[in-house]
Amino acid sequence: MVCVLRMSQSERPLARAVIATVLTAWASSVPVHAQQEIRLIAPEPNEGFSRIQGRENTAPPPPPPPSEEILMDMREEMRKFVISIAQIGRQYRSDFRIIARGGLDLLVKRDDVDEEKTSPARTYLRALDGVIAEGMFFTERRPGKPPPPERQAEMLGLADYAKKNGVRVFTLDYGNDSKFVDKAHAEAQKRDFVSLVSSRPLLETSSLPTYPRRPFGENPESILSLGQVRNFIAVTNSIPYGRQDNFALTLHGTNYDMVIVDVFHGRQPLSQKAVETLKYKKVGAKRLVVARMDIGSAASYMYYWKNSWAEGSPPFINAPHRGDPDRYHVEYWQPGWKNLIAGDTNSYLYGIIRQGFDGVLIDGLDAYKFFEGGSEEDEAEQ
C-alpha cells in the first residue's frame, strides 16, 4: 500500500520549509574543507567511499529527495480524475453528460499560502455539465435544519459560480414535511437551481416522493440537455420494485425530466431495454437517464471485487469506512483504480455507456477530505 501523509493545503508551505531547512542543515554540518575534498576525490561510479586526509571514509549518503507524496495535492488529483472520465466518456459519445455530486470546493483552486486567494479551476469546470449541491438548504444529518450560516453562504457562492460558468446546478436536500419541500424549491427557484427534497440518504432512496404528487414544473417537452431540466428524481435502490421491468415501468409512469438510478438492479446491471424504458416520460416525451458511479470508495459487493481483495491489496484499497466495513476508501489517484473506473472497454464507465445511459453522476468526490486528514464527517459534509 502506498503510504500517504495526509496534509491540507494550508500545511504544504510549512512542509516545503521544513524540507528546505533539513537540506540546508545537512550541507552546513559538513566542514568546508571536507566538502571540497569530497568533491575533488569523488568516488567513481559504483564506489561506495572517498578518501579524506589519507583515510578511507564512507561518504555520508545524500538526503532523500522531497517526497512527492507529502506534496500531493489531493484536490487536484481528484480534479484530474474527473476530467479524464469526462474526456473518455465523450470519446464514445459526444453528448455524454457529466454531473458531479458534491465536491463544490473543487470548483476553485486555493493559493497554497493564502487560502482566501482563489482562482477558477477552469479545466475542471469545462469537464462538468452539472453539479448536485447536497444539503444546501436542509442537511442530511439534521433533516429540515439548514447548514451553519457560514457553510451555507460558502455553498451558495460556489453554486452561483458554477452556474455563471455554464454548469447546471441541482440541489438535494433532506426533510419529511411538505413545508420543507416548498421552501427548498422556492429558494432554489430564485437562483435558477433545480430542487429535490428526499426523506432518505441518496444511497438508500427506493421510493418516489409522496409530495408533491406531481413534479414541480411538470411539462410535456422532450429533454435534450441539462439546461432544459426543471425537475428530477433519484432512485438508487431498485430492489423493492421486484423485477427490472417493474422498476422501469414504475418510473416510466412519471413525468420527471431526469431520473438518476444505480447501474445495478441487485447483482445484475440494468438491461438496455430497461434503460430505454426509463428514457420516456408518461406523456411519451424523452428525458435524461443518468447512472450513479462512485469513484471515491470500493465496495465488496460490487461486480469488480475479487475474493483476494482486502485493505492494502490491491494497493489502492485503503481503510474501510467507519460504520460500513463493506466499503473501503480508495487511493483514487492510483492507476489501478483509474483503469477499473475508466481505463478501457471493460471499465465501469464503458459499461454505463454501453447500457445506453445519457450520462453519469460521479459520486465520492469528497474522498479527498479523508486523505487531507479530515474525518469521515468532514467527507460527508456538504
C-alpha positions as CSV (number, residue, x, y, z in Angstrom):
1,M,0.0,0.0,0.0
2,V,1.2,3.5,-0.8
3,C,1.8,5.4,2.4
4,V,0.4,8.9,2.0
5,L,0.9,11.7,4.5
6,R,-2.5,13.5,4.8
7,M,-1.9,17.2,4.5
8,S,-4.2,20.1,3.9
9,Q,-3.3,22.9,1.5
10,S,-2.5,25.2,4.3
11,E,0.1,22.8,5.7
12,R,2.0,22.4,2.4
13,P,4.1,25.6,2.7
14,L,5.3,24.5,6.1
15,A,6.2,21.1,4.7
16,R,8.3,22.7,2.0
17,A,10.0,25.0,4.5
18,V,10.9,22.0,6.7
19,I,12.4,20.1,3.8
20,A,14.5,23.1,2.8
21,T,15.7,23.5,6.4
22,V,16.8,19.9,6.6
23,L,18.7,20.1,3.4
24,T,20.4,23.3,4.4
25,A,21.3,21.9,7.9
26,W,22.9,18.8,6.4
27,A,25.0,20.7,4.0
28,S,26.2,23.1,6.6
29,S,27.1,20.3,9.0
30,V,30.0,19.1,6.8
31,P,33.2,21.2,7.2
32,V,34.1,23.3,4.2
33,H,37.5,21.7,3.6
34,A,35.9,18.2,3.8
35,Q,33.2,19.3,1.3
36,Q,36.0,20.5,-1.1
37,E,38.0,17.2,-0.7
38,I,34.9,15.1,-1.1
39,R,34.2,16.9,-4.4
40,L,37.8,16.6,-5.5
41,I,38.2,12.9,-4.7
42,A,34.7,11.9,-5.6
43,P,34.3,8.1,-6.0
44,E,34.0,6.6,-9.3
45,P,30.6,5.1,-10.2
46,N,29.8,2.1,-8.0
47,E,32.5,3.0,-5.5
48,G,31.0,3.5,-2.1
49,F,33.6,5.6,-0.4
50,S,36.0,8.6,-0.7
51,R,39.5,9.3,0.7
52,I,39.8,12.3,3.2
53,Q,43.2,13.3,4.6
54,G,44.7,9.9,3.8
55,R,41.8,7.9,5.4
56,E,39.2,5.9,3.7
57,N,35.9,7.2,4.9
58,T,32.4,6.2,3.9
59,A,30.7,9.2,2.3
60,P,27.5,10.2,4.0
61,P,24.5,9.3,2.0
62,P,22.7,12.1,0.3
63,P,19.5,13.1,1.8
64,P,16.4,11.7,0.2
65,P,14.6,13.9,-2.3
66,P,11.5,15.6,-1.1
67,S,8.7,13.1,-1.2
68,E,6.1,13.6,-3.9
69,E,3.5,12.0,-1.6
70,I,4.0,14.7,1.0
71,L,3.3,17.4,-1.6
72,M,0.5,15.6,-3.4
73,D,-2.5,17.9,-4.0
74,M,-5.4,15.6,-3.2
75,R,-7.9,18.1,-4.7
76,E,-6.0,18.4,-7.9
77,E,-5.7,14.6,-8.2
78,M,-9.5,14.3,-7.9
79,R,-10.0,17.1,-10.5
80,K,-7.7,15.2,-12.9
81,F,-9.6,12.0,-12.3
82,V,-13.0,13.6,-13.1
83,I,-11.5,15.4,-16.2
84,S,-10.2,12.1,-17.5
85,I,-13.6,10.4,-17.0
86,A,-15.3,13.2,-18.9
87,Q,-12.8,13.0,-21.8
88,I,-13.1,9.3,-22.1
89,G,-16.9,9.3,-21.9
90,R,-17.2,11.9,-24.6
91,Q,-14.8,10.0,-26.9
92,Y,-17.5,7.3,-27.0
93,R,-20.5,9.7,-27.0
94,S,-20.0,13.4,-27.6
95,D,-23.2,14.4,-25.7
96,F,-22.4,12.2,-22.7
97,R,-23.3,14.3,-19.6
98,I,-21.1,14.6,-16.5
99,I,-22.7,15.5,-13.2
100,A,-20.7,15.8,-10.0
101,R,-22.3,15.1,-6.7
102,G,-20.7,17.4,-4.1
103,G,-17.1,18.5,-4.3
104,L,-18.1,22.1,-4.6
105,D,-14.7,23.1,-3.2
106,L,-13.1,21.6,-6.3
107,L,-14.6,24.3,-8.5
108,V,-11.9,26.8,-7.4
109,K,-8.2,26.4,-6.6
110,R,-6.9,28.0,-3.4
111,D,-3.5,29.6,-3.0
112,D,-1.0,27.4,-1.0
113,V,-0.1,30.3,1.2
114,D,-3.3,32.4,1.4
115,E,-6.4,30.2,1.1
116,E,-8.5,33.4,0.8
117,K,-7.0,33.8,-2.7
118,T,-8.7,31.6,-5.2
119,S,-8.7,31.1,-9.0
120,P,-11.2,29.2,-11.1
121,A,-10.5,25.5,-11.8
122,R,-11.2,26.1,-15.5
123,T,-10.4,22.7,-17.0
124,Y,-12.4,21.0,-14.3
125,L,-15.4,23.4,-14.8
126,R,-15.3,22.6,-18.5
127,A,-15.5,18.9,-17.8
128,L,-18.8,19.3,-15.9
129,D,-22.3,19.6,-17.3
130,G,-24.0,19.7,-13.9
131,V,-23.3,19.6,-10.1
132,I,-25.5,18.4,-7.3
133,A,-25.2,20.6,-4.2
134,E,-26.3,18.4,-1.3
135,G,-27.7,19.9,1.9
136,M,-27.8,23.4,0.6
137,F,-30.9,24.3,2.5
138,F,-31.7,21.3,4.7
139,T,-28.9,18.8,5.7
140,E,-28.9,15.0,5.8
141,R,-27.7,14.9,9.4
142,R,-30.5,17.1,10.6
143,P,-33.4,16.8,8.1
144,G,-35.4,20.0,8.0
145,K,-32.5,22.0,9.5
146,P,-30.2,24.3,7.4
147,P,-26.4,24.1,7.5
148,P,-24.4,26.6,9.5
149,P,-24.8,30.1,8.0
150,E,-21.1,30.4,7.0
151,R,-21.2,27.0,5.3
152,Q,-24.4,27.8,3.5
153,A,-23.1,31.1,2.3
154,E,-20.0,29.4,1.0
155,M,-22.0,26.7,-0.8
156,L,-24.3,29.3,-2.3
157,G,-21.3,31.3,-3.6
158,L,-19.7,28.2,-5.2
159,A,-23.0,27.1,-6.7
160,D,-23.6,30.5,-8.2
161,Y,-20.1,30.4,-9.5
162,A,-20.8,27.1,-11.2
163,K,-24.0,28.5,-12.8
164,K,-22.1,31.5,-14.1
165,N,-19.7,29.1,-15.8
166,G,-22.4,27.2,-17.6
167,V,-22.7,24.3,-15.1
168,R,-26.3,23.4,-14.3
169,V,-26.9,23.3,-10.5
170,F,-29.2,20.8,-8.8
171,T,-29.9,20.8,-5.1
172,L,-30.6,17.7,-2.9
173,D,-32.0,18.5,0.5
174,Y,-33.5,16.4,3.3
175,G,-36.8,16.7,5.1
176,N,-40.1,14.9,5.9
177,D,-42.5,17.7,5.7
178,S,-44.2,19.4,2.7
179,K,-43.2,22.9,4.1
180,F,-39.5,22.0,3.8
181,V,-40.1,20.8,0.2
182,D,-41.9,24.0,-0.7
183,K,-39.2,26.2,1.0
184,A,-36.3,24.4,-0.6
185,H,-38.0,24.6,-4.0
186,A,-38.7,28.3,-3.6
187,E,-35.1,29.1,-2.5
188,A,-33.7,27.0,-5.4
189,Q,-36.0,28.5,-8.0
190,K,-34.9,32.1,-7.0
191,R,-31.4,31.1,-8.1
192,D,-32.4,29.1,-11.1
193,F,-31.4,25.8,-9.4
194,V,-33.4,22.6,-9.7
195,S,-34.5,21.2,-6.4
196,L,-35.2,17.8,-4.9
197,V,-36.0,17.1,-1.3
198,S,-35.7,13.5,0.0
199,S,-36.6,11.8,3.2
200,R,-33.7,9.2,2.8
201,P,-30.0,9.4,2.0
202,L,-29.2,9.1,-1.7
203,L,-27.8,5.6,-1.4
204,E,-31.0,4.4,0.3
205,T,-33.6,6.0,-1.8
206,S,-36.0,3.4,-3.0
207,S,-39.3,5.3,-3.4
208,L,-40.8,8.2,-5.3
209,P,-41.6,11.4,-3.3
210,T,-45.1,11.5,-1.8
211,Y,-45.1,15.3,-2.0
212,P,-45.6,16.9,-4.4
213,R,-47.7,14.2,-6.1
214,R,-46.6,15.5,-9.4
215,P,-43.2,17.2,-10.1
216,F,-42.7,20.9,-9.8
217,G,-42.5,22.3,-13.3
218,E,-44.1,19.2,-14.9
219,N,-44.0,19.6,-18.7
220,P,-44.7,17.6,-21.9
221,E,-41.5,18.6,-23.6
222,S,-38.7,16.3,-24.6
223,I,-35.5,17.0,-22.6
224,L,-32.3,17.0,-24.7
225,S,-29.9,18.9,-22.4
226,L,-29.4,19.6,-18.7
227,G,-30.4,23.2,-19.2
228,Q,-33.9,22.1,-20.1
229,V,-34.4,20.0,-16.9
230,R,-36.9,21.6,-14.5
231,N,-37.2,18.7,-12.0
232,F,-35.5,15.4,-11.3
233,I,-35.8,12.2,-9.2
234,A,-33.1,9.8,-7.7
235,V,-34.0,6.2,-7.0
236,T,-30.8,4.3,-6.3
237,N,-32.2,1.2,-4.7
238,S,-34.5,-0.6,-7.1
239,I,-34.8,-3.9,-5.3
240,P,-38.2,-3.2,-3.6
241,Y,-39.7,-2.9,-7.1
242,G,-39.2,-6.5,-7.9
243,R,-38.1,-7.3,-11.4
244,Q,-36.2,-4.8,-13.6
245,D,-39.2,-4.3,-15.9
246,N,-41.4,-3.4,-13.0
247,F,-38.9,-0.9,-11.8
248,A,-38.5,0.7,-15.2
249,L,-42.3,0.8,-15.8
250,T,-43.0,2.4,-12.5
251,L,-40.5,5.3,-13.2
252,H,-41.8,5.4,-16.8
253,G,-45.2,6.3,-15.2
254,T,-43.9,9.7,-14.0
255,N,-43.1,12.9,-15.8
256,Y,-39.8,13.8,-14.3
257,D,-37.3,15.5,-16.7
258,M,-34.4,13.5,-15.4
259,V,-34.0,10.3,-13.4
260,I,-30.9,9.2,-11.5
261,V,-30.6,5.5,-10.9
262,D,-28.0,2.9,-9.9
263,V,-26.3,0.9,-12.7
264,F,-27.3,-2.3,-11.0
265,H,-30.6,-3.9,-10.1
266,G,-29.4,-6.2,-7.3
267,R,-26.4,-8.0,-8.7
268,Q,-27.3,-7.6,-12.4
269,P,-26.8,-4.4,-14.4
270,L,-30.0,-2.8,-15.7
271,S,-30.6,-4.1,-19.2
272,Q,-30.6,-1.8,-22.3
273,K,-34.3,-2.4,-22.6
274,A,-34.9,-1.2,-19.0
275,V,-32.8,1.9,-19.6
276,E,-34.6,2.6,-22.8
277,T,-37.9,2.4,-21.0
278,L,-36.7,4.9,-18.3
279,K,-35.9,7.4,-21.1
280,Y,-39.5,8.2,-21.7
281,K,-41.9,10.1,-19.5
282,K,-45.5,9.0,-19.0
283,V,-46.6,11.6,-21.6
284,G,-44.3,10.0,-24.2
285,A,-41.7,12.7,-24.3
286,K,-38.0,11.9,-23.9
287,R,-36.0,12.6,-20.8
288,L,-32.5,12.1,-19.5
289,V,-31.4,8.9,-17.6
290,V,-28.2,9.2,-15.5
291,A,-26.3,6.4,-13.8
292,R,-24.6,6.8,-10.4
293,M,-20.9,5.8,-10.2
294,D,-18.8,6.1,-7.0
295,I,-15.1,6.9,-7.7
296,G,-14.1,7.6,-4.1
297,S,-14.7,4.2,-2.5
298,A,-14.8,0.5,-3.4
299,A,-17.4,-1.9,-2.1
300,S,-17.1,-5.6,-1.5
301,Y,-20.5,-6.2,-3.0
302,M,-19.6,-4.6,-6.4
303,Y,-19.0,-6.6,-9.5
304,Y,-15.3,-5.8,-9.7
305,W,-14.5,-7.0,-6.2
306,K,-12.3,-10.1,-6.0
307,N,-12.2,-12.6,-3.1
308,S,-8.5,-11.9,-2.6
309,W,-9.0,-8.2,-2.1
310,A,-8.6,-6.6,1.3
311,E,-7.1,-3.4,2.8
312,G,-3.8,-2.9,1.1
313,S,-4.4,-5.5,-1.6
314,P,-4.6,-4.3,-4.3
315,P,-2.6,-1.2,-3.3
316,F,-5.3,1.3,-4.0
317,I,-7.6,-0.3,-1.3
318,N,-7.3,1.8,1.8
319,A,-9.1,1.6,5.2
320,P,-12.7,0.6,5.5
321,H,-15.4,3.2,6.1
322,R,-16.2,3.6,9.7
323,G,-19.6,2.0,10.3
324,D,-19.7,0.4,6.9
325,P,-17.0,-2.3,6.7
326,D,-18.2,-3.4,3.2
327,R,-16.9,-0.1,1.7
328,Y,-13.3,1.0,1.6
329,H,-11.6,4.3,0.9
330,V,-9.6,4.1,-2.3
331,E,-6.4,5.9,-3.3
332,Y,-8.2,7.3,-6.3
333,W,-5.0,8.7,-7.9
334,Q,-3.5,5.2,-8.4
335,P,-3.5,3.8,-12.0
336,G,-5.1,0.5,-11.0
337,W,-8.2,2.2,-9.7
338,K,-8.4,4.7,-12.5
339,N,-8.2,1.8,-15.1
340,L,-11.0,0.0,-13.3
341,I,-13.2,3.1,-13.4
342,A,-12.5,4.4,-16.9
343,G,-9.5,2.6,-18.4
344,D,-10.8,0.6,-21.3
345,T,-13.9,-1.2,-22.7
346,N,-14.0,-3.4,-19.6
347,S,-14.3,-0.4,-17.3
348,Y,-17.2,0.8,-15.2
349,L,-17.7,3.9,-17.3
350,Y,-17.8,2.0,-20.6
351,G,-20.4,-0.4,-19.2
352,I,-22.6,2.6,-18.3
353,I,-22.2,4.0,-21.9
354,R,-22.9,0.6,-23.4
355,Q,-26.1,0.2,-21.4
356,G,-27.4,3.4,-23.0
357,F,-27.3,5.9,-20.2
358,D,-27.3,9.6,-21.1
359,G,-24.7,10.5,-18.5
360,V,-23.1,9.7,-15.2
361,L,-23.5,11.1,-11.7
362,I,-19.9,10.9,-10.3
363,D,-20.2,10.2,-6.6
364,G,-17.4,10.1,-3.9
365,L,-15.7,13.4,-4.9
366,D,-15.3,14.4,-1.3
367,A,-13.0,11.5,-0.7
368,Y,-10.1,13.9,-0.9
369,K,-11.0,15.2,2.5
370,F,-10.2,11.9,4.1
371,F,-6.7,11.9,2.6
372,E,-6.2,15.5,3.6
373,G,-6.6,14.4,7.2
374,G,-10.2,15.1,7.7
375,S,-12.8,12.9,9.4
376,E,-15.4,10.9,7.6
377,E,-17.9,13.5,8.9
378,D,-15.9,16.2,7.1
379,E,-16.0,14.0,4.0
380,A,-19.8,13.6,4.2
381,E,-20.4,17.3,4.9
382,Q,-21.8,19.2,2.0
